Amino acid sequence: MACALCCDILASRATEGGPSLSYSFGLMRLLIADDDTVYRMFLGRELSKLGFEVVTACDGAGALAMLEDKAGPSLAILDWSMPGA
C-alpha cells in the first residue's frame, strides 16, 4: 500500500514539472533482485511507469552478475535473503 502511494506522489511530481527521474547522461537504470516473482514484476512495472529503466534478477548470482557489468545499474533494490546470495 505504501509503495503505491509513493509511486502516485512521484508520478504527480514528475507531471507537475517536479524533479526529473533522469540525470544528464540518460535514464537511471535500476536493478530489482527478488526471488518472489509477483513482487519483482509489480515493483518493476511501477518503476518503469515512472520512467526508470528496470532490470531484474531472480537470485543472488544473477544480481551479482548484473552489478559487476560495466553497464550495470545505478541503484539496486535487493531482497534481504534469497537463493544464491
Beta strands, then each sheet from edge to edge (+ up, - down):
strand 1: 22-23
strand 2: 26-27
strand 3: 29-33
strand 4: 53-57
strand 5: 75-78
sheet 1: 1+ 2-
sheet 2: 4+ 3+ 5+
end
